[in-house]
Amino acid sequence: MAALMAGCSVQDQPAQNGAAGAEAQQEAKWTSKTKDQLRKAIDNRAAHGLDQMPFAVEGEDDTALTKAALTYAKALASGATDPSKLYEVYTVARPKADLEQGLRGALAAGDVGKWLDSLAPQDANYRRLSQSYLELRRPDATASPAVPETGKLIKPGASDPRIPIIARQLVVLDYLHQGAANGNAYSPAMVAAVKAMQADYGMEPDGVIGDDALSILNMSDADRARAIAVNMERLRWLERTPPATRIDVNVAAARLSYWRDGKLVDSRKVVVGEPDTETPQLGSPIFRLVANPTWTVPRSIQEKEIAKKGAGYLKANNMAWKDGWIVQQPGPKNSLGLVKFDMQNDHAIYLHDTPAKPMFGMIQRQRSHGCVRVDDALGFAEMLARDGGVLDEWNKARATGKETFVKLPAQVPVRMLYQTVLFDEAGAPVIRNDPYGWNDRVAEALKLDGHSSLRVRRGGADVGP
């Protein structure tokens, strides 16, 4: 499945300190034609998943029309909600457009509708989400296959007509390989998949499919529409022309995508923060590689997880006290592995290697204390070093066996995003799970109905960052 990460073709307009809203209202000359265009655009706001939000035009005077136009334009251009108010941390670059100037130009050209249409993301993924949302919201839409909640438990070895639908959803959620199901039989492969899912969500992993398991598997059309609208809003938060060379980390799916010169050149699994120590939505560049890193244990981990373990644990894990901090020396047991990707942010979040390789084989990889562990991190570091023209320097740094820093000639921007809709090979949206339950606060702000998300269980993290 392809991650929902693509940029858009519409250029961001630079923010200006020019006309204020009052000046825009004074210069805006509305006609019956442009009034109708505004009302039609607002009436069609379901195409952007905004049909549950009020964008009424309160009056016929130019001031009221301009206020309504700018309010709706802002929702399309940068989101109807403010992620920095919905989340404690959100530093991903946002779109910047001079909407007052844009409205004046649209009124002068007599085409407010065309201008409003241009403000939303223009890429194919956004259009697919829009189409899917409209189909799900149609009054005459045929309900998607759902698992009937008959009250009857499905036990291992049983046969049940609901099995094919359950199998399809297990495939979507990555718990089951395509083709592993066999008709109506609840096969051992499916039982193992259900047990893994139950464990991830803190349920008794008995393989019995009852109401709790169905609450994860059985998504209604309203739930699908809700997830799609939320992810459309998240796309509107993003700048329309992201850096052509960048790293995108989809925290919800625990996957990394490396874009170079506008092309996707690498994708790999990552391990991200577990619930309650979530990886925040950051925009933060990698500025250097660190070979054979040391790890200064954060106070929170030191006090909660290491302080009571005693001197024997410290010695066994190559740790020692230094200036009041526990520091782990370089080596195979170091929690940062053999490479750290140093980033510039105020939250001590970065990418790194790990000795805990089995975690990459898990389905729900929300298992860290907030930093991002990269699968085959050494291979990825070599890729960045080669692209940056410092591969020889990097290889020499690794060979020292000591902590050594290699500055990248050009910083590589990183965006840590949270997107719960991916796309299959045919381009159709696929609704994935919401491990942090972060869809809920966006859905509430957009006044969307549907069930609250189930979070993955806590307590899966090891000592590492």
Secondary structure as UniProt FT lines:
FT   HELIX           21..27
FT   HELIX           32..43
FT   HELIX           45..48
FT   TURN            51..52
FT   HELIX           62..78
FT   HELIX           83..86
FT   HELIX           99..109
FT   HELIX           112..119
FT   HELIX           124..137
FT   TURN            139..140
FT   TURN            156..157
FT   TURN            161..162
FT   HELIX           163..172
FT   TURN            173..174
FT   TURN            178..179
FT   TURN            183..184
FT   HELIX           188..200
FT   TURN            201..202
FT   HELIX           211..217
FT   HELIX           221..237
FT   STRAND          246..250
FT   TURN            251..254
FT   STRAND          255..260
FT   TURN            261..262
FT   STRAND          263..273
FT   TURN            275..276
FT   STRAND          286..291
FT   STRAND          295..296
FT   HELIX           299..301
FT   HELIX           302..306
FT   TURN            307..309
FT   HELIX           311..316
FT   TURN            317..318
FT   STRAND          319..322
FT   TURN            323..324
FT   STRAND          325..328
FT   TURN            332..333
FT   TURN            335..338
FT   STRAND          339..343
FT   TURN            346..347
FT   STRAND          351..352
FT   HELIX           357..361
FT   STRAND          366..368
FT   STRAND          372..374
FT   TURN            375..376
FT   HELIX           377..387
FT   TURN            388..389
FT   HELIX           391..400
FT   STRAND          404..412
FT   STRAND          414..417
FT   STRAND          421..423
FT   TURN            425..426
FT   STRAND          429..431
FT   TURN            435..436
FT   HELIX           439..445
FT   TURN            446..447
//
